[in-house]
Amino acid sequence: MTSLRSLLISDKPGVPTPQLERVTPAAAMPGGEINILGAHLEPLVSKVPSATVGDISAPVILSRPDRLTIQIPEGTISSDVVVHRDGVASNPLTLRVAVPMGENLHPVANPAVDSDGNVYATLSGSRGEAMPVSIFQVQRDFQMRPFVRDLMNPTGLAFDDEGYLYASSRAEGTVYRISPQGEAALYAEGMGIATGIAFDRDGNLFVGDRSGTIFKIGRGKAPGSSGEIFVYATLEPSIAAYHLAFNDEGILFVTGPTTSSNQAVHAVDRDGNTSVFYQGLGRAQGMAFDVEGNLYVAASLRGQRGIVRITPERGATLAVSGNNLVGLAFLEDGCATLATRNALYHLDLGVEGRRLI
């Protein structure tokens, strides 16, 4: 039944004005899909409502009285979403949209961020394929420059507290230590198919061998040297890579994509005991924590791909809608960098990330 209020505020007598309550998720990548919740969003005389994000028209995928699903077009920036129905416009709602910050890359895990806010991402290539540039630096103004050459299949990236970048090589089973000038030296070897890496607060480096092992590499006594290496935990093998992240309590969280659509995020305590922290994701990959202890995972949730937020109480919601995501890292001022299979994106997510260095 049409409300009197809707009829009065409509520009066209008899045409109820679309009423928007919220968008979910509240952020998206170009190509991602969002739901607009509200009222009077159904087709009118078989004519589907239209939607705009800023001044760009967004394709409508689904139209129901209380929900409209739209796809975010390329070239869109953060702006207001408005629904139009037979010439009558809705109230606006703000949508955060990611914008490109680095292209022609091949990340396979999280990007890394140095203390100056520069972002590092790999041009990894197929296994056994040597690329001219292995790791790129994307500066704060989005200028991209070669940083490391001649590493075979760099995969996981992480900074230590001295400003050195570490990179795993899944082809060699090695980890390299890279100076601020981009000079790489072998740090550790014998890591199997070395993929995700992460430092704990004590400076120990953890390396995920996608065949089923988490290695712990102690900090060496000499500067830049590695200490004892031993098996910290074992998990099921992954078809792609292990991805690692620590929370403030020193618990190591691990994902490893499998063919299952009901994947788990594993938690490994300080003694190497493993448990399931959350189960129900599809192809879970790179992870990062915010300062409130929420875990953000590149994964599918209930069939929709993007960045999933999992609270400490293990409630999961989609925080960002987007395809082909493999990882993320938090920046300053509530922003994040999101990695797809071939590019980096910048997003004002409004979330303060946990400090890693």
C-alpha positions in Angstrom: 0.0 0.0 0.0 1.5 3.4 -1.0 2.0 5.7 1.9 0.7 9.2 1.8 4.1 10.6 2.6 5.6 8.9 -0.5 2.9 10.3 -2.7 3.4 13.8 -1.3 7.2 13.9 -1.7 7.2 12.4 -5.2 7.7 14.7 -8.2 5.2 12.7 -10.1 1.7 12.2 -8.5 1.0 8.5 -8.0 4.7 7.4 -8.3 6.1 6.4 -4.9 9.6 7.8 -4.3 12.3 5.2 -3.9 13.5 5.2 -0.3 17.1 4.1 0.5 18.0 2.8 3.9 21.5 1.4 3.5 24.0 -0.2 1.0 25.6 -3.6 1.8 28.4 -4.0 1.8 29.3 -0.3 2.2 32.4 -0.6 0.0 33.2 -2.2 -3.4 35.7 -2.8 -6.1 34.9 -2.0 -9.7 33.0 -5.0 -11.0 31.7 -5.9 -7.5 28.0 -6.1 -6.6 26.2 -4.3 -3.8 22.7 -4.5 -2.4 20.7 -1.4 -1.9 18.0 -1.9 0.8 14.9 0.3 1.2 11.4 0.6 -0.2 9.7 1.2 -3.6 12.6 -0.4 -5.5 10.6 -2.8 -7.6 9.9 -2.4 -11.4 7.1 0.1 -12.2 4.9 -1.2 -15.1 7.6 -3.7 -16.0 10.3 -0.9 -16.2 13.2 -1.7 -13.9 14.6 1.2 -11.8 18.0 2.6 -12.8 20.8 3.5 -10.5 23.8 5.9 -10.6 27.0 6.1 -8.5 28.0 9.7 -8.8 27.5 10.5 -12.5 28.0 7.0 -13.7 25.1 4.6 -14.5 25.3 1.3 -12.7 23.8 -1.9 -14.2 20.8 -3.2 -12.2 21.0 -7.0 -11.7 18.0 -7.5 -9.4 15.0 -5.4 -8.5 12.6 -6.2 -5.6 10.4 -4.0 -3.5 12.9 -3.8 -0.7 16.2 -4.6 -2.5 18.1 -3.5 -5.6 21.3 -5.2 -6.6 23.7 -3.2 -8.8 27.2 -3.8 -10.3 29.8 -1.1 -9.8 31.2 0.0 -13.2 34.8 0.6 -14.1 35.9 4.2 -13.6 33.6 4.7 -10.6 34.9 6.6 -7.5 33.5 6.9 -4.0 30.3 8.9 -4.4 26.5 8.9 -3.7 24.3 6.1 -4.9 20.9 7.2 -6.2 18.0 5.1 -7.5 15.7 6.5 -10.3 12.2 5.1 -10.8 10.1 6.6 -13.6 11.9 9.9 -13.4 11.7 10.1 -9.6 15.0 10.1 -7.7 15.7 8.5 -4.3 17.6 10.0 -1.4 21.4 9.5 -1.8 23.6 7.1 0.2 27.4 7.1 0.2 29.3 4.2 -1.3 33.1 3.7 -0.9 34.7 2.5 -4.2 38.3 1.3 -4.7 40.4 3.0 -7.3 43.5 1.6 -9.2 46.9 2.4 -7.7 49.1 -0.1 -9.6 48.6 -2.2 -12.7 50.3 -5.0 -14.7 51.3 -6.8 -11.6 50.9 -10.4 -10.4 50.3 -10.5 -6.6 49.6 -13.9 -5.1 49.4 -12.8 -1.5 49.2 -9.7 0.6 51.0 -6.6 -0.5 53.4 -5.1 2.1 53.7 -1.6 3.4 56.8 0.1 4.7 57.0 2.7 7.5 56.8 5.6 5.0 53.5 4.2 3.5 55.0 2.9 0.3 53.3 -0.3 -1.0 55.2 -3.4 -2.4 53.7 -6.0 -4.6 55.0 -8.9 -6.7 55.1 -9.6 -10.4 55.3 -13.3 -9.5 54.7 -15.1 -12.8 53.9 -18.8 -13.3 56.0 -21.2 -11.3 59.5 -21.4 -12.8 59.0 -18.3 -14.9 61.5 -15.5 -14.4 60.1 -12.0 -14.7 62.3 -9.0 -15.5 61.1 -7.2 -12.4 60.2 -9.3 -9.3 58.8 -6.7 -6.9 57.5 -3.2 -7.5 57.2 -0.3 -5.1 54.1 1.9 -5.4 54.7 5.2 -3.8 52.1 7.3 -2.0 51.4 9.3 -5.1 50.7 6.0 -6.9 53.9 6.2 -8.9 55.2 2.7 -9.5 58.9 1.8 -9.8 60.9 -1.4 -10.0 62.3 -2.4 -6.7 63.8 -5.9 -6.9 64.9 -7.9 -10.0 65.9 -11.5 -10.5 63.9 -13.3 -7.8 62.1 -16.4 -9.0 58.4 -16.4 -8.2 58.3 -14.1 -5.2 55.1 -14.8 -3.2 54.8 -13.7 0.4 56.0 -10.3 1.5 56.6 -8.9 5.0 58.7 -6.2 6.6 60.8 -6.6 9.8 61.3 -3.9 12.4 64.5 -2.7 10.8 62.9 -1.8 7.5 64.1 -4.8 5.5 61.6 -6.5 3.2 61.4 -10.3 3.2 60.1 -12.3 0.2 59.4 -16.0 -0.1 60.1 -17.9 -3.4 57.7 -20.7 -3.9 59.8 -22.1 -6.7 63.0 -22.3 -4.7 61.6 -22.9 -1.2 63.6 -19.9 0.0 63.2 -16.6 1.8 65.2 -13.5 0.8 66.1 -10.4 2.9 65.9 -7.2 0.8 67.5 -4.0 1.8 65.8 -0.6 1.5 67.8 -0.1 -1.7 66.4 -3.3 -3.2 69.4 -5.6 -2.8 68.4 -9.2 -2.0 70.3 -11.7 0.0 69.3 -15.3 0.9 67.9 -15.5 4.4 66.7 -19.1 4.7 66.1 -22.2 2.5 64.5 -25.6 2.6 61.0 -24.2 3.1 59.3 -26.5 0.6 56.8 -24.5 -1.5 57.3 -21.3 0.5 54.3 -19.0 0.2 52.8 -16.7 3.0 55.1 -15.2 5.6 54.6 -13.1 8.7 56.7 -11.8 11.7 55.7 -12.1 15.3 56.4 -9.4 17.8 59.7 -11.0 18.8 61.1 -10.9 15.2 60.6 -14.6 14.4 59.6 -15.2 10.9 56.9 -17.8 10.0 56.7 -19.3 6.6 53.9 -21.3 5.1 54.8 -24.3 2.9 51.7 -24.9 1.0 52.3 -28.7 1.0 51.3 -28.6 4.7 53.9 -27.1 7.0 54.3 -23.9 9.0 58.0 -23.2 9.6 59.3 -20.9 12.4 62.7 -19.1 11.7 64.3 -17.7 14.8 66.0 -14.4 14.8 69.8 -14.8 14.4 72.3 -13.3 16.7 74.2 -11.5 13.9 72.3 -8.6 12.1 70.5 -10.0 9.1 71.0 -13.6 10.0 68.5 -16.3 10.6 68.4 -18.5 13.7 67.0 -22.0 14.4 64.5 -23.3 11.9 61.9 -25.8 12.9 58.4 -27.1 12.1 55.9 -25.0 14.1 52.6 -26.6 12.9 51.2 -28.8 10.3 47.9 -28.3 8.3 46.3 -29.8 5.2 47.9 -28.9 1.9 46.7 -26.0 -0.2 46.1 -25.8 -3.9 47.5 -22.3 -4.1 49.3 -20.8 -1.1 49.3 -20.5 2.7 48.5 -17.0 4.0 49.6 -15.9 7.5 48.7 -13.1 9.9 49.2 -12.5 13.6 46.8 -10.8 16.0 47.8 -8.8 19.1 47.8 -11.9 21.3 50.4 -13.6 19.2 48.0 -16.1 17.7 48.9 -17.1 14.2 46.0 -17.2 11.7 46.4 -19.3 8.6 44.4 -19.8 5.4 45.1 -22.1 2.5 42.8 -22.3 -0.5 41.4 -25.7 -1.2 38.7 -26.9 -3.6 36.1 -26.7 -0.7 33.5 -24.0 -0.5 33.4 -24.5 3.2 37.0 -23.5 4.1 38.4 -22.7 7.5 40.6 -20.0 9.0 42.9 -21.8 11.3 44.4 -20.4 14.5 47.8 -21.6 15.8 48.6 -20.8 19.4 52.1 -20.1 20.8 52.7 -23.9 21.4 51.9 -24.8 17.8 48.4 -26.2 18.6 45.9 -25.7 15.8 42.2 -25.1 15.9 39.5 -23.8 13.6 38.7 -20.1 14.2 36.0 -19.8 11.5 34.6 -22.1 8.9 32.4 -21.3 5.9 34.5 -19.4 3.4 35.3 -20.0 -0.2 38.9 -19.8 -1.4 40.2 -17.9 1.6 43.4 -16.1 0.9 45.3 -13.0 2.2 44.4 -11.6 5.7 44.9 -8.5 7.9 43.8 -7.4 11.3 42.4 -4.0 12.4 43.1 -2.5 15.8 39.9 -3.8 17.2 40.8 -7.4 16.5 38.6 -7.9 13.5 40.1 -10.2 10.8 39.7 -9.2 7.1 40.1 -12.1 4.6 40.0 -12.1 0.8 37.4 -14.8 0.3 33.8 -15.7 -0.7 31.0 -15.6 1.9 27.7 -17.1 1.0 28.6 -17.1 -2.7 29.7 -13.4 -2.9 33.4 -12.6 -3.4 35.3 -9.8 -1.7 36.8 -8.9 1.7 35.1 -10.7 4.6 35.2 -9.2 8.1 35.3 -11.7 10.9 34.8 -10.3 14.4 36.6 -11.8 17.5 33.2 -13.3 18.3 33.4 -15.0 14.9 30.6 -13.2 13.2 31.2 -12.8 9.5 30.0 -10.1 7.0 31.1 -8.9 3.6 33.0 -5.7 4.1 34.0 -5.1 0.4 32.5 -6.6 -2.7 34.9 -7.5 -5.4 36.3 -10.2 -7.7 39.8 -11.8 -8.1 41.0 -10.5 -4.7 44.1 -12.3 -3.3 45.0 -10.1 -0.3 45.1 -6.7 1.4 47.1 -4.5 3.7 46.0 -1.5 5.8 47.4 2.0 5.2 47.2 5.1 7.3 44.0 7.3 7.7 41.6 4.3 7.6 42.6 3.3 4.0 43.7 -0.1 2.6 45.4 -1.4 -0.4 43.6 -4.4 -2.1 45.5 -6.9 -4.3 43.8 -8.6 -7.2 45.5 -11.1 -9.5 46.9 -8.4 -11.7 46.6 -5.0 -9.9 46.6 -3.0 -6.7 43.6 -0.8 -5.6 43.3 1.9 -3.0 40.2 2.1 -0.8 39.2 4.5 1.9 37.7 1.8 4.1 37.4 3.8 7.3 39.3 1.1 9.3 42.5 1.5 11.3 44.7 -1.5 10.7 46.9 -3.3 13.2 50.5 -2.1 13.0 52.9 -4.7 11.5 56.2 -2.8 11.9 
